[in-house]
Structure formats: C-alpha cells, structure tokens
Amino acid sequence: MTAPVATELGYHIPTAADLGHAHLKVSDLPRALEFYCGVLGFTLVARYQDSAAFLAAGGYHHHLGLNTWESRGASPPPAHHTGLHHLAIRYPTRSDLAVAVRRVLAAGVVLSGASDHGVSVSVYLADPDGTGLELTWDRPTDEWPYTADGELEYRLEEPLDIEGLLAEI
C-alpha cells in the first residue's frame, strides 16, 4: 500500500518551515570538534561534560549537536544500510563555499565528489566518523533551470570545476 502524498491529503507543510538543527553521533568528541570547529569554522556554543557539544554558525543556539552518548569509540555504520546519506551545509555566497572548500582541502580532507546541480553547486566529503557532508551554495531562484514542462531541472551528474571555484577567492 502506498502512502498518500500531501496533495491528496489537502495539506502542505508551510512555506516558511525549514529544517532545524542536526544531532550527530560521533565516536571521539575532541576529534569531531577539531573538524567541525577547526576546519569548517563552526563556533562552540555549549559543551555538556565530555559527551556532547553544541555548535553554531552565527548567533543561533545551535545548528549541530555532537554526542558520544551511544557511540564513544564506535565505528561508522556499514555501507548499504539505511540512515543519513549526508548533511548539507548551505553557504550564503559562492565565495563562502570556495573558502570552505579551500579549508577542507588544506586540512587534507579527501573530497568524494563535486557537482553543479543547476540550482546549486555542491562539494561532497565525509567527517572523521564517516558522516556524509555536502558543502553547497544555492543559485538565486531566478537562475534555476526548468524543463519545457515547468518542472525544476535538477542535474545530478554535472561535474563542478573545483579549480574554477577556488580561483574565485
């Protein structure tokens, strides 16, 4: 049996709704803090003993929670299982994305991909615990590509020129 979609139910989530913070299980809190604060530049907002930390970009209470409550010393989840595919961190400008990518590369982090999706440009990598991350910048909505039928043309396989992106800063 297929679940009904929102349009069949007559309900749509409010346009102003968005996703709140993400809380990630990590195996080593200091290592995770070095990556998320030291490499990506998040600010440590609060810490709960040696088992959790709350990070933000700007003055928000927290965008990311990191904890070792069920995962201290654990290995990453196996491939081919359900769970989080990746967490996207959206940058306000293309040059902000380029700065982040430069920092990631300078830290020796290996990129797993880079794509120009038409609506956005994205760089893919994993954190020290193997959690997938997408560093992304959205083009202005008036630049998004649409098909002749008026559907958003989201490109999955268009490569992104990383050197070109980095040359912009």
N, C-alpha and C positions, 0 to 999 in steps of 0.2 A: 504494500500500500504506500503510495506516495503522499507525503505531507502537502497540504495546500500552501500555495505561495501567498504572500501578503496581499496581492491584488485580488485574489479570490476571496480573501477574508475581509476585504474592505479596510484594511489597516496598513499604514506605512509608518515606519519609525520617523519621528520628527526630523526635519531637515537639519536643525541645529544640533542634533545629537552627535556625539563623537565618542571615540574610544578613550577611556581614562588611562590610568597607569597600568603597567605590566609588572608582574612579580615573578622573578626568575629563581629557580632552584639552582644553586651553584655548589661546587664541591670545595672551593677554597675562597673564602671571603676576601682576604687581602689580595689575592691574585685577581679576583673579579674587580675589586676596587681600583687596582692599578690599571686594568684595561679600560673600564668604563669612565673613570675619572682622569687617569693619567694619559690615556691615548685618545679617547673620544671627547673628553673635556666636560663631562657632567660634574656637577657640584654635589658634594656630600652634604645632605641636609640634616640627617639624623642617623644615629647608629644605635642598635639595640645589642648591648653587650658585645660578644664576639660572634653572634649568629645572624645578624641582619643589618642591612644598611638601606637608606632611602636616598635616592639621587634625583636631581632636578636639573633642568635647563632653565635658567632664569629664576624668577621668584615663586614658582609653583611649589606646592607642598611636596610632591614627588611624582616623577614620571616613571621611575624604575625602582622597584624593590628588589633587593638581592637577599636571599637567605640560604642557610645551611641546615635548616630545621630537619629535613628528611634526606639531605643529600651530602653532608660533610664527607669528603673523601670518596664520593661516588664517581662512577664512570658515566660518560654520556649515554643517553638512551640508544639502543641499537637502531640501525637503519631499517627502513621498510616497516616502521611501526607508526601508529597514529601519534599525534601530538603537534606541537608548534612547528610549523615549517620555517618561518622566520619572523622576526620582529622588525618592523620598518621604523627608521628614524628619519623624519622628514625635515630637511633643511630649508630655511626661508629663501635662500638665493642659490643660484648655481655656483657662484664663487664660494659660498659657505660649504657646499658639498665638496668642492675641489680642495679646500683647506682640510676638511675631514679626511678625505681620501689620501692626501699627502701625508697627514699624520699617521694614518693606519699603515701606509707603506713604509714610512720611516721607522715604525715600530717593528717592522719585519713580519707583519701580518700578511698572509697569502690571500689574495682575492680568489673567490671561486667563480666569479662572473661579473659582467658589466653589460647592461642593456639600455638601449634607447627605446622606451615603450611608446613613444609618440606623445603620451600625456605626461610622461615623466622620464627622467634618466636615473638609473639605479646602479649601484655597485654592491656586490654580494660578498660576504665573508662570514666567518664564524667567530664567536667569542672563545675564550680559553676553555670553556666547558662544551664546546661544540654546538651551542645555540646559534642558529642561523640569524644573520643580521642583514638588512637591506638599508643602505645609506642612500637616500633618494631626494630628489628635488622635483616638484611638480611644475610643469609649464603653466602659464596663465590659462585659464579655461577657454579664452577666446582663441587660443592656439592649438587646442586639442583637435586631433584628426577625427573625422566622421566618415562613415560609408555613405554611398548614394542613398541608402535607405534611412539615414539619420541615426544609425547606431554608432556608438563610440568605437573607433578602430584602435583597439588595444593591441600593440605589437609585442609579441613575446620573444622573438628571435633576432631582433635588430641589434647588432653589436654597438657598444658605446666606445668611442675613441677616448681611452683613458689619457693618453698623452695630450690630446687636444683639450680635454677638460682641465688637466693640470696646468697647461700653458695659459689658462685664463686668469691665473692668480700671480 
